[in-house]
Amino acid sequence: MADLLTHGCVALLAGLAAGLRERGDLAVLVAGSCVPDLFGQVPGLALIRVRATWPAIPEPLIYLFSPLHLPSGLVVLNYALAHGFAPPERFRVFGLLTAGGFLHLAVDLLQSHFGVGYMLFFPFTRWDWEAGLVGTEATVKVAPVLLLLTAGLTWWLRRRRVRGPGAGTLSPGAPAESGGAG
């Protein structure tokens, strides 16, 4: 759960930094950042849990969804997901989902895993790579900090939007308000 929260916060911060202000666009970007785990990791983890009580599940079935957590599978999945939207919006939705997914993969590449890293050019090669800067458990410590940062920035931007960019300050050449007779 901390991993999805971390990816969602990173996508929201990146979207705001990139100037996305439409809630729908931000929502699709954030959803795109969760797609790799929801479609590529969760089914395999669920099958592992089921396999604990029903051991007849074949090993390859557990890893069947893993390519959806890699660039090639992610592009195909996002293309399919974008077709759930109206035709005029498909290209934009596909782009936002894919941007969110690639942001997810970029953050994941910072981690170190036990065993194989990320096969970035699958199915063309089985070469794998990861930066190994932080362990996968680091998301548990980073998630609360990112959540506070994201909530604070969102609150500040919303407050600024309601009050206006120059609210509370005098613009050059504006007369000062006086409380007395003038």
Secondary structure, 3 states (H helix, E strand, C coil): CHHHHHHHHHHHHHHHHCCCCCHHHHHHHHHHHHHHHHHHCHHHHHHHHHHHHCCCCCHHHHCCCHHHHCHHHHHHHHHHHHCCCCHHHHHHHHHHHHHHHHHHHHHHCCEECCCCCECCCCCCCCCCECCCCEECCHHHHHHHHHHHHHHHHHHHHHHHHHHCCCCCCCCCCCCCCCCCCC
